[in-house]
Amino acid sequence: MSFQSLKSMQKSSSRPAAFKPSYQRVCGIDISKQSLDVHLRTPETETQLKVDYDPQGIQKIIALCLQQQVQIVAVEATGGLQRTLVVALDKAGIALAVINPARIRHFANAEGQLAKTDPLDAQIISLFALRMSPPPMKVRDDQQEKIARLATRRDQLISAKVAEDNRFQQESDPDVLNSIEKHLRWLKKEIGQIDRKLDKLVQASKPLEEKVKIADAMVGIGRVSAVALVVSLPELGRLNRRKIAALAGLAPYNDDSGTVHGKRCIHGGRASVRQALYMPTLTATRYEGKIREMYLRLVSRGKCKMVALTACMRKMLGIINARVAESLLDASTANPSQPTATT
């Protein structure tokens, strides 16, 4: 083994391992509109329960979790249907984790659980919590939830607008074109109204407004794009550059096997963040010195323009994230009660 290889191994082994909680008493809940299926696991026993999705049913679950000293409750993200349950559990002081349903389904397949019913889903969710030990989440307050819901609605309207724009380019019938134009005007009006509502909510929140000002200071980013970026990425300034890039779907992932070295590609992440960064980055590649220099250097090395632009988007996000982290660090120094940022 070469000296360089040994040195690299020493560096990697000396890095502190990320803390991962370990649970012995967990609860998995499968959520539907009318009912909640519960599966509770402890070292002594397993308990299954089905209750109505109403205040009385939620109180039964809270009482059971407190009685059994449950360490974590895991539920699937259901597009907002879980909000009432999550808020009630949080108010009761019960730690909880909201899991991407795709992770639960992949976990079930890995366990050989192909059948799918509500009780079986609750069982596999509790097993996921026991085996994978998801970290407890911080529940959004009412203002944060309103911002998140409006941001989601904005994304839906933008997707509908893109679809209608594509239809307009392909359609030839005058009546259909007239209908599409009417719908496009309505969509633009609705998107504008939501942008104004989001702007007001951001102005009412000092931490969010500070983040928007930092993003808006970057060449190429306007107020609307800055607000869209901040509300789509509330973790801004709290994570390091690699994690924030992965969360935005801008991190390149390896595709290597044996002697084959595939192309690095971005994957997953939040499309709304990439939408908020795309046009500002395109502008920055023409008018912002460092971004323009990076873009031209990558293109001159043979990178295709879209790859170079994606790398510049990642660079811009890293710069904004570092500046927000610095601002949060300064704020925490002035007020020690605030959490520090991770740079």
N, C-alpha and C positions, 0 to 999 in steps of 0.2 A: 504493500500500500504506500502511495506517495505521501510526501510530507504535506502537500496541499490538500489531499483528500482527508488526511487525518485532522488537519487544521479545520477544514470545513465541517467534519463530523463533530469536533469539539465545540465549534460555534453553535451548531444546531442543537446539540444536546444540552448546552448551557442555557438555552432559552427557557424561561419559566413557562410551565404548562398552563394553559387557560383553565380557570376554575370551572369544574362541572359538578353541579349538585348531584347527590345520590339520595334516592327515595326508597322507602320500604312500605309506605302507606299512601296509596294513590287512588284517584277516582277518575274514571273516564265517563263522559256524558255525550250521548248522541242526541242532537237537537233536531226536532221537526217543528212544524207550525203548531201542532196541537199537543204534543207530548215530549217528555224527556226520558230517555232510557239511560239508566245509571248502572255502572259496574264499578264496585269498590273492592280494592285488593289490600289486604294486610297480611303480615306473616302468619296470622292465625286462621284467617278465613277469607272467603270471597262472598260479596253480597250483590245481588241484582235487584233493581227497583225500577218501576215505571210509574211516572207521575204526570199529571196534566201540566202543560206549560202555562202556569198562572201563578200568582203570588203564593197561594197555598202550597202548590207543588214545589216551588223554589225554596220555601221555608222548610219543607221536609228534607230536601237535599242538604241545606245548610245545617240543620240539626244533626243529620246523620254524619256529615263530614266533621263537625265539631266533636261529636260523641266518639268517633273513631280516630280522632286526631290526625286527619288526613294532611299530608305534607304538600300535595299539589293536586289540583283538579285540571284535567286536560279536556279541551273541547276543540272541535273543528271550526275553522272559519266558515261561516255560512252566509256571507254577503250582508251582514248586519243583523241577522236573525238572533245571533248569540248575545247581542248587546245587553238586553234586559237581565239575562242570567249572569253575565260577566260583572255588571255593575253591582248586582245584589251580592255576589260572592265576595267582591272586593270590599264592599261596605262591611261585610261580616268578618273581614280580616283573614280570608282564606286565599292562599296563594294559588294562582292559576296560570295556565299557558294556553294560548290560542294557536292551533297548529294548522299548517297548510294541508288541506284534504289530500293532496297528491302524495305527501309524505306518508300519511296514514295508509293510503291504498298501496303504495310500494312496500311499506312495512308488512301489511297483511299478506301480500303476494310472497314476500320473503319468508313469512311464517307458514306458507302453504295454505292460508285461509282464503279460499276462492269464493265461498258462499258469502252472501251479503244480506243481512237483515239488520233492523235497528238494534236489537239486543247484542248481536254479534259485533256490530260496529262499536258499541259501547265497550264491549269486552276487549276488542283489539286496540281501542284508544287507551284504555287503562294499561294494557300490556306495553304499548308504546311509551307511556309515561314512566313505567317501571324500568324498562330496558334502556331507553334513550335519554332519560333524565333531562327533559327540556327545562330551560331556565324560566323562572317566574317572570311574568310580564308586568309592566306598569300600565294600568288602565287609564285611558284618555279621559280628561274631564269633559264637561259638556261643550265648552268652546272648542277644544281640540277635536272632539267628535264632529261638531258641526263643520269645521274647516275640512276635515277628512271626507265627510259625505259630499260637501260641495265640490271638492277637488275630484272625487270619483265621478260625480255627475258631469263635471266639465270634460273629463276624459271620454265619457260616453257620448256627449254631444259632438266632440271633435271627431270621434270615430264615425259617427253618423254623417257628419259633414264631409269627411274624406270619401265615404261610400257614395254619397250623392254627387260629389264632384266627379268621381269616376264614371258614374252613370250618365252624367250630363255630357261628358266627352264622347260617349259611345252611342247616345240616343240620337235619333233623327226625326221622330214624330213630334210635330209642334205642340200638341196637347200635352204629351208626356214631358217635353222640355219646359213648358209653362208650369207644370206641377212641380217639377224638380226645382225650378227657380224660386217658386213660392216657399218651398220647404227650406231651401238654402238661406233665404232671407230670414225666415223664422229662426233657424239654427244660429245664424250669426248674431241675431238679436239676443237670443237666450245665452249664448256664450259670453257676450258683452256684459249682460246683467250679472252673471255669475262671477265674472272677473271683477266687477265693481263691488260685489258683496264680499268676495275674498279679500279685496284690497282694504275694505273697511274693517274687517275682522283682524287683519294683520296690523293695521294701524292701532287698533285697540290693545294689541299685545306688544309690550315693549321688547321682549326677547325676539319675537318674530320680525318686528320692524327693523331691529338692528341687523338681523341676518339679511333681510331684503336690501338694506342700504349697502351692505358689504358686497352682495352679489351684483347690485345695480351699478356699483363703481367699476366693474369690469367692462372693458371695451367690448361692445357688441351686444351686451345684455341690457334690455330696457326694463322698465318697471313691471310690465305685465309678465315678461319671461322670468324676472326675478321672483315675483310672487308665486308663479306657477312652480318654480324650482323649489322654493322654500316649503310650500305647503305639501309638495309631493315627496319631500325628503326631510322630515322633521329630525332625522338623526344627524343632520349636517353639523359638523364640528365636534360630534361626540365619538366618531370612529376614526381610525387611521385611514390613510389614502387608499390602501388596498381594499379594505372592507367597504369603504364608501363607494369605490368603483364597482365592486362586485354587487352591491345592493342596487346600484343604478343600471346594472347590466352592461357595464363598459369594461369589465375585466376580461382579458383574453385567457382562454383555458387551453391547456395542452391537449394534444390528441396523438400521443406517442405509444408505440407498442413494439418492443424489440428494436430492430434496426430501422423501423419505419417512423419517420418524424412528420406527422401531419401538420396542417395549417392551424395556427392558433385562431380561435373564433370566440367572439363574445356569445354569451348565452344567458337567458333568463333575465332577472332584474325587473325594474320598473320602467315600463315603456314611457310613462308620463314624464319621467326625468329626462329621458333621451329626447323626447319631443320638445321639452323646454330648452334644451341645450343646443339642438341642431342648428337652427337659424342663427342664434348668437355666435356659435362657433364658426359658422360659415362666414359671418361678417368679420370675426376676429382674425381669420386666416388672411384677410386682406389689409386690415388696419391696425392690428395689435402686434407689436414688434416680436415678442417671444413666440407667440402662437404662429405667426406668419413664418418666422424663421424655422420653427419645428416642422410645419406643414411642407415647406419647400424642400427641406432637408430629406424628409421621408419620401417625397415624390421623386427627388433626384436619385434616391437609392433604389428606385424601382417599385416602391409600394404603390398599389393602386390608390386612387384619390379617396375612395370611400374608407379604406383602411387608415390612410393618413388623417382623414377628418375625424374618424372615431378616436384615434390616438390623441388628437387635439381636444376632443370633447372630454376625454379622460383627464388630460392635463388641466383644462379649465376647471373641471370639477375639483381636482386636487388642490388647485390654487385657492378657490373659494372656500373649500373645506378647511384648509390651513389657516386662512384669515379669520374664519368664524371661530375656529378652535382657539386662536390667539385672543380673540375678543372675549370668549367665554372664560379663558384662563385669567385675563385681566379682571373680569367681573368677579370671578371667584376669589381673587386675591383681595379685591376691595370689600367683598362680602363673603367671608369664610363659610357661611351656611349654604352657599350654592355649590352644586357638584362641579368638579373640575372636568375639563375636556380631555379626550384621549387623542393625542397627536401622534 
